[in-house]
Structures are given as structure tokens and as C-alpha cells.
Amino acid sequence: MKKQVSEGRSPTIVDIAREAGVAFKTVARVVNGDGAVKQETRERVEAVIARLGYKRNVWARSLRSARSHLIAMAIMPTASPDAENFELTSEENLAVSSYFNRLQMTAMARSQEAGYHLFVDVQRSGAAGVAKHIVDMVEHANVDGVLLVPPLSDDLSVMKALRKKGVPFVRVSPYQHLEMSSYVYIDDRQASYELTRHFIKLGHRDIAFFKGAPDHLSSTARFAGFEDAMREGGIAIRPEWVVDRVYSMRFGGRAGDLLLAQPRRPTAVICFNDDVAAGVMTAAYRMGLELPRDLSIAGFDDSPIAAAMWPALTSVYQPVGTLASAAAEMLIHEIEHGAEHVARKLEYRLVLRDSTAPIR
């Protein structure tokens, strides 16, 4: 008499084999789509699978393929700048970053479609120990590949460590050592140049720039685009209006208070991202300024907050979801078919809204 599957327990491949009267390897061939199974046997196995409600198990598949079907997305929160007493915990920093949230969710969805599971590994060991932390994570979790996002996408020690372990990795928005791996990106410098040109065409000459953290090289590229446009327009950049290490709404608000309290204030502010721009807008309202009549503001990323602000925020749209999806797809291809380093450039666009206007 055949042993029944216990109530409440998910059926296994062995249960299917027992019920169908075949070897469990035959069931494995049917589940994996192997054509070397007789049609009659295949139909019998498929009928038992349907009756017992068997679901393919990614972990069992990993044992057969010598893969874990696990992908790690490595993230390192930006350290808080103590100089201005802008304390922000790692958890707060991640929570306010819609950029990282969208990267994670889209990469996770694309991985699941391909039969992989993605988990986020948050690095808190600091720059000196991050490579060792990632190697330890790779060994303990037995991941098949790693997605590196800024600022880790430019960390040479991490890349060398992963190469030494023979672990595939793909990077999002890197700016250095481009020969090390496949990567996806947009032209941050050109995008920032076009955004700055928009302000100049509106008549602005007194333009401030809020930069992100120095280890995010996209911030460096965006500032370079700002410099290009200002130099082309024959406009001097005032050093006191270039503010470093501002990358969240909270920091944007605090830095905005300091900037707008100066005896001479700018007529326009370009921000590293939309979260910072939202903070500057809040600071402007605290000072009684009317936007955009008294101050024009623009951000970067075109995150959901941009359209929700009042006035709606002018921003540069970068396809964050597509960046993450493409990176996950490239990594899975490399895991399954071997290294083939490619670069994929995605398009951006200016999204003009009500937070920018011609100078009075």
C-alpha cells in the first residue's frame, strides 16, 4: 500500500515518484522539462503533480544545479556628516531614499521572474572592512552573484575581492574601473548640464548646487555637468553656494536654512536628488519665500515625491527601475552563461514642473 502524504505537509519529489510508481530522477526530469521521458510516463507524473499540488522548489533545484539561486544586492549607507551635527542613522538614511527602495524592489521582481531570490545586504563595517564583509557574506550565504549599487559600485577593493572568489557581479551607475564588470548607467554629467542650462535660459545667474556624498561619484559627475554649463554661460560659481554632503530631506532642510539665511542668497538651487530638493523647499517656506517667484528649485531622479510636492518639482528622470531590472538580468545571464562584460546606457529626460520659473 502506498504511503500517503501527511496532511499539512507539502509534497516532495519523492512523494510524486512514489505515487506515480517511477524513480524520483524521472520526476526530476519531468519537472525540469527534460525530453528524455516517455510521453505516457510524463503524463502520469504530471497528473500526480497536479493532484498532490506539488510546487517546484528553488532550493531543491539549487542542489541539482550546484547553484543557490540567491543574488545579493550590496548597499552601504552614507556616513553622517558630524561636522554640522546632521546625525542620521543608517536605518533613517535607507528609509528616506526612494532611489534605493526602487532599486531593491525592481531588482527583486526581475530576479524572481528568472527563478532567483534576491536579498539586500546592508554594509555597516565602513570603507576599510567592506570588502571582507562582502566576501564573508558571499561564503556564508553561498550567493551566485552580487549587484553593487553606489557607492559600492566604484569600490575597487570589493571588486577585486569578488573577482578573487570567482563570484559574478554587475554594477549600477559606476564611474571608475569600467573594465571590471558589466554595468548599467545614465549620463549624469550631461543630464546635469542640461538641467543647469534650463535655469540659465530662464535668466538665473545666482545658482546654488547641493552636492551629495563624495563617495557617490554620480554626485561628482552631476557637479561637473553644472560646472560645464556655468562655464559655457560665462557665469562664476560662488563657492559658498556649493554645499557638500547633502543627500536626504533632513540634510536638505538644514543646509537650506543656512544657505537662505545668507545676506545674499541665490535665485535658484539645483539639488543632488529629489529628497534634498524637498528639504530645501521646506526651508524656503520656513523663511516665508514664495516658490518659484522668490526661489526656483530642481532635483534629480524624478522620484514619486517630485510630483507630490507643491509646487511640483522640476527634476531629471532617470529610469531607476530599468537600471535595477537590467542589472539583475545581466547578472543572471552571466551566472548562467559565463562572463560577457557589457555596458548598457539608458536614457534620461528633463521633467519640467512648477518649481522653476523665469527670474523676476
Buried (B, 14 or more C-beta within 10 A) or exposed (E): EEEEBEEEEEBBBEBBBBBBEBEBEBBBBBBEEEEEBEEEBBEBBBEBBEEBEBEEEBEEBBEEEEBBBBBBBBBBBBBBBEEBEBEBEBEBBBEBBBBBBBBBBBBBBBBEEBEBBBBBBBBEEEBEEBBEBBBEBBEEBEBBBBBBBBBBBBBEBBBEBBEEEEBBBBBBBBBEBBEBBBBBBBBBBBBBBBBBBBBBEBEBBBBBBBBBBEBBBBBBBBBBBBBBBBEEBEBEBBEEBBBBBBBBBBBBBBBBBEBBEEEEBBBBBBBBBBBBBBBBBBBBEEEEBEBBEBBBBBBBBBBEBBEEBEBBBBBBBBBBBBBBBBBBBBBBBBBBEEEEEEBBEBEBEBBEBBBBBEBE
